[in-house]
Amino acid sequence: MGLKTPLYDTHVLQGAKIVDFGGWDMPLHYGSQIEEHHAVRRDAGMFDVSHMCIVDLTGGQVREFLRFLLANDVGRLKTFGKALYSCMLLPSGGVIDDLIVYYMSETWYRMVVNAGTRDKDLAWIRRHALDFDVTVVERKELAMVAVQGPDARRKAAMLLKPEQQAAVLELKPFFGAPFGAWFVARTGYTGEDGFEIMIPAAEAAAAWNRLLEQGVKPAGLGARDTLRLEAGMNLYGNDMDENFHPLESGLAWTVAFEPNDRDFIGREALIRAQRESGRELVGLLLEDRGVLRGHQKVLVAGSVSGNTGEVTSGTFSPTLNRSIALARVPKTSQPAVQVDIRGKLHAARIVKPPFVRHGKALIDIS
Amino acid sequence: MSNNIPADLKYTKSHEWVRQAHGEAPNGTLEVGITDHAQSALGDLVFVEVPDVGRSLSAGEACAVVESVKAASDVYSPLAGKVVANNGALAGKPELLNEDPYGAGWLFRLEAGGASNAEGLMSASAYASFLAEESE
């Protein structure tokens, strides 16, 4: 038996197929993964993401600490509530984890890290925090529900008191704010608009069921994966890990080399890598029938740094009705590639993610 | 979990079913598909690869692939024989396999070599017991 979120019994009652995910018993789907996927693209769906790890960092040196710990620069955060996506790196530049950090106050930042990396993340953060005036507290008592889709914000706002609803609907993308004991952020992992809502565990099931009454469809990890891949978002452990640095993981945009005088863990390695990196993470669209999957070999032409890459995440895209993937390949100017699927070579094309945003295809699938 | 197990079919431990002479299939021909249990465990199917007509199969040979959003699974031929038909409709509508695994979702038809009896395959009741044991 694995770890259970405060919503576990609710999932079982609502017909979830439960699977092990990094030690947690989580819903894979509630009947049809594809229907759940479409509900998020077309209306509103909800995911239990309580397994993710919420960490509060407080103290007089918290900003200084995070500017050292993270590859992105919390110094860019000027307004309370603003969120920042970042990698946390090893000195080698390898990615320990990707995370979101919220600027709560001058002396308080809230971080959300992956469930599967919780132990090593907390150990790493605590070890480096020793040199700073910073306190690290995991907020295990908070559940988290992601409500996503074009109608998600309107439906989720109903959870709040009437006098809070206007304020929550005014949250700008990538901002969060406390509402009593709750914390609501306009963030997500689907390529749709929506909220991620942190709720005291004891209130989670009631909130979930009220969302259900509003017509928000429960969605499992299966739909979460196809949605994030269509949105071109990386999954830790698949598309990046400690063996690869952000520049070859499609995450150069999350590394703040400026200002030059900010020292952060992994900086030197990334500056070296800027000069030599011959690989990059790209999107793939399969031209043939079939399904791209992780670890399939990708053959590229026209590159000076080798001719073999690998699919890091692949799936069937329910929105495009085609198979799509992220793959790490030698840099090339030629978009036509071949993928080895069970011993046969199939034609695929390098495309620029995201594949889908806000319900619309962003790549040419003809 | 879906668990429809028609009494008139034979079953394998790898969750294929076999039907003798059905519908337009001539006598002596065996129709093969995957069970309701299998389609339910796989989830929404998005791609099906069926064996080419004319291909000779040995018993237990991996000969078709069914892929759901989450994974690809091999389908094994329950018996030796030659493929005489395959279900082309699945190319455009793989969901037929979820909706009607024992009917419109059939995979291929075999002309069994020699005596086409299905010895070694399980009856419906034996398959039901097998599933019950497997889930314990």
Contacts between the chains, C-beta under 8 A, distances in Angstrom:
chain1	res1	chain2	res2	distance
A	17	B	43	8.0
A	28	B	43	7.7
A	28	B	70	7.6
A	29	B	43	6.5
A	32	B	43	7.8
A	32	B	44	5.7
A	33	B	43	5.7
A	33	B	44	5.3
A	33	B	69	5.3
A	33	B	70	7.5
A	34	B	44	4.4
A	34	B	46	7.9
A	34	B	69	6.7
A	222	B	43	6.9
A	222	B	69	6.1
A	222	B	70	6.0
A	226	B	69	6.0
A	289	B	47	6.4
A	289	B	91	7.0
A	290	B	47	5.9
A	290	B	49	7.6
A	290	B	67	7.7
A	291	B	46	6.4
A	291	B	47	5.1
A	291	B	67	4.7
A	291	B	72	6.6
A	293	B	71	7.9
A	293	B	72	6.7
A	315	B	69	6.2
A	316	B	46	3.9
A	316	B	47	6.7
A	316	B	67	7.4
A	316	B	69	5.5
A	318	B	69	7.5
A	323	B	47	7.7
A	342	B	65	7.2
A	342	B	72	7.6
